[in-house]
Amino acid sequence: MLDRISQNKIIAVIRGNDADETFDMVEKIISGGIKTIEITFTVPDAAKLIGKLRKNYPDILLGAGTVINEEQFILAADAGAQFVVSPHTENSLFDIAKEKNILYIPGIMTPTEYINARKMGAEAVKAFPAAILSPAFVKSLRGPFPDAKIIPTGGVNLENISDWFRAGVIAVGVGSNLTKNKDKITETTRLYANKIHTV
């Protein structure tokens, strides 16, 4: 699963006001060429939406994001999420990940949080918020931890995406920069999809 995320390079992190709006945004993003989708649990009825997307688009990589407790993790996994992402690191969520045999990507912001996440079993971590951490953080973290598999989220855009990959990330999460212009989501997605072929 992590290999496929790394190959695809971009995770579209989607937050809509409701399930219908979010489903519409996901369809436009898939049309634009991004095939790894993360539905955040800030979306009302996120688990039902994940189930609907799993049925309608069985070939995409589909994950759940902003998962902050055990109940949400279980709902996401049972709905068909193939990976789960948190803004933080929670030991109890690793236990559920093992039970459900699902990839869990916890959030980190410091070297200590990184090493603790690795000790708990993290294969990869989410560097969050990326807008604060910057590519320099990734490059520095990979000094003592050269095998670190890092996915920055929150602040990745067309202007800095190449900097993140040069710093050594395996993939990036892109959210509002994909969806802020509702009338141009597919067009914007194509720009990102084309951009990753050059990084």
C-alpha positions as MATLAB code, in Angstrom:
seq = 'MLDRISQNKIIAVIRGNDADETFDMVEKIISGGIKTIEITFTVPDAAKLIGKLRKNYPDILLGAGTVINEEQFILAADAGAQFVVSPHTENSLFDIAKEKNILYIPGIMTPTEYINARKMGAEAVKAFPAAILSPAFVKSLRGPFPDAKIIPTGGVNLENISDWFRAGVIAVGVGSNLTKNKDKITETTRLYANKIHTV';
ca = [
       0.000    0.000    0.000;
       2.766    2.431    0.912;
       4.569    1.582   -2.324;
       1.463    2.509   -4.312;
       1.112    5.793   -2.439;
       4.765    6.526   -3.153;
       4.327    5.695   -6.837;
       1.274    7.956   -7.141;
       3.123   10.753   -5.285;
       0.055   12.881   -4.452;
      -2.715   12.256   -1.950;
      -5.730   14.494   -2.545;
      -6.940   15.427    0.947;
     -10.619   16.318    0.589;
     -12.740   18.336    3.009;
     -16.225   19.239    1.855;
     -19.141   20.827    3.673;
     -21.201   17.680    3.197;
     -20.944   14.221    1.663;
     -22.548   15.187   -1.665;
     -20.236   18.148   -2.214;
     -17.224   16.032   -1.273;
     -18.240   13.213   -3.630;
     -18.537   15.730   -6.457;
     -15.070   17.113   -5.702;
     -13.583   13.614   -5.641;
     -15.083   12.797   -9.040;
     -13.487   15.935  -10.504;
     -10.133   15.114   -8.927;
     -10.183   11.566  -10.282;
     -11.015   12.994  -13.731;
      -8.030   15.300  -13.358;
      -5.657   12.403  -12.863;
      -5.048   11.984   -9.130;
      -5.958    8.475   -7.990;
      -5.068    8.538   -4.277;
      -7.876   10.117   -2.268;
      -8.107   10.857    1.452;
     -11.544   11.697    2.874;
     -11.224   13.614    6.123;
     -13.447   12.830    9.075;
     -14.390   16.496    9.276;
     -16.789   15.680    6.420;
     -20.248   14.758    7.752;
     -20.967   11.034    7.229;
     -17.353   10.472    6.142;
     -17.547    6.705    6.628;
     -20.650    6.388    4.429;
     -18.937    8.500    1.784;
     -15.873    6.249    1.880;
     -18.123    3.236    1.367;
     -19.835    4.899   -1.592;
     -16.517    5.824   -3.203;
     -15.131    2.343   -2.630;
     -18.137    0.936   -4.529;
     -18.085    3.476   -7.360;
     -14.317    3.731   -7.811;
     -12.790    0.378   -6.817;
      -9.487    1.101   -8.586;
      -8.462    4.236   -6.677;
      -6.454    4.254   -3.454;
      -8.904    5.442   -0.821;
      -8.000    6.551    2.672;
      -9.466    8.299    5.688;
      -7.900   11.405    7.185;
      -8.164   13.530   10.331;
      -8.863   10.316   12.223;
      -8.335   11.188   15.877;
      -9.887    8.339   17.851;
     -10.546    4.604   17.832;
     -14.212    4.922   16.858;
     -13.385    6.883   13.711;
     -10.601    4.442   12.790;
     -12.940    1.462   13.049;
     -15.639    3.235   11.032;
     -13.114    4.112    8.332;
     -11.658    0.612    8.115;
     -15.061   -1.064    8.071;
     -16.221    1.324    5.325;
     -13.364    0.246    3.078;
     -10.565    2.744    3.713;
      -7.235    1.291    2.594;
      -5.142    3.611    4.753;
      -5.781    5.903    7.709;
      -4.068    9.214    8.472;
      -4.012   11.243   11.684;
      -2.758   14.750   12.462;
      -1.121   13.266   15.578;
       0.343    9.982   16.837;
      -1.880    7.737   18.960;
      -0.694    4.376   20.278;
      -4.195    2.894   20.494;
      -4.707    3.543   16.776;
      -1.713    1.367   15.974;
      -3.433   -1.465   17.832;
      -6.508   -1.130   15.624;
      -4.339   -0.851   12.513;
      -2.757   -4.189   13.351;
      -6.135   -5.759   14.091;
      -7.626   -4.470   10.835;
      -4.423   -5.025    8.827;
      -4.521   -1.478    7.477;
      -1.797    1.116    6.913;
      -1.791    3.835    9.581;
       0.114    7.076    8.895;
       0.388    9.196   12.071;
       1.205   12.888   12.193;
       4.489   14.211   13.585;
       6.129   17.601   14.009;
       9.413   16.868   15.817;
      12.244   14.309   15.747;
      11.033   12.928   19.081;
       7.530   12.421   17.713;
       9.035   10.770   14.645;
      11.079    8.236   16.607;
       8.155    7.514   18.928;
       5.891    6.887   15.933;
       8.472    4.516   14.471;
       8.704    2.648   17.786;
       4.931    2.217   17.732;
       5.149    0.670   14.277;
       4.726    3.511   11.777;
       5.975    2.684    8.285;
       5.558    6.310    7.218;
       4.613    9.562    8.919;
       2.649   12.663    8.007;
       4.663   15.872    8.537;
       2.021   18.329    9.678;
       1.474   21.208    9.332;
       3.785   21.348    6.324;
       3.385   25.113    5.952;
       5.205   25.555    9.260;
       7.700   22.708    8.926;
       8.975   23.416    5.371;
      11.139   21.195    3.124;
      14.149   22.133    5.269;
      12.587   20.193    8.140;
      12.375   17.053    6.002;
      15.969   17.408    4.835;
      17.150   17.911    8.421;
      15.108   14.995    9.775;
      16.514   12.698    7.121;
      20.011   13.481    8.399;
      19.768   11.307   11.533;
      16.931    9.240   10.011;
      17.919    8.687    6.344;
      15.288    5.995    5.809;
      12.425    8.207    7.025;
       9.328    7.948    4.843;
       7.644   11.338    5.130;
       4.425   12.704    3.633;
       3.973   16.460    4.222;
       0.438   17.825    4.309;
      -0.927   21.311    4.860;
       0.773   23.940    2.729;
       1.947   21.946   -0.299;
       1.304   23.825   -3.551;
       2.454   23.975   -7.185;
       5.209   26.420   -6.309;
       6.866   24.332   -3.581;
       5.990   20.735   -4.493;
       9.329   20.159   -6.228;
      11.174   21.437   -3.135;
       9.449   18.797   -1.000;
      10.483   15.960   -3.290;
      14.045   17.275   -3.518;
      14.106   17.218    0.286;
      13.290   13.499    0.200;
       9.552   12.996    0.783;
       7.877    9.884   -0.650;
       4.566   11.639   -1.397;
       2.672   14.813   -0.544;
      -0.819   15.555    0.665;
      -2.597   18.393   -1.152;
      -5.905   19.694    0.138;
      -7.452   23.137   -0.231;
      -5.038   24.116   -2.998;
      -6.812   21.541   -5.184;
     -10.357   22.485   -4.279;
     -10.470   26.184   -3.358;
     -11.687   27.131   -6.851;
     -14.727   24.876   -7.139;
     -15.185   25.641  -10.853;
     -11.638   24.594  -11.765;
     -10.984   21.498   -9.655;
     -10.350   19.175  -12.599;
      -8.146   21.737  -14.342;
      -6.164   22.381  -11.139;
      -5.800   18.666  -10.514;
      -4.334   18.204  -14.000;
      -1.707   20.837  -13.210;
      -0.652   18.874  -10.121;
      -0.809   15.537  -11.929;
       1.424   16.911  -14.687;
       3.776   18.539  -12.193;
       4.629   15.309  -10.381;
       6.000   13.836  -13.608;
       8.786   16.417  -13.389;
       9.796   15.853   -9.742;
];
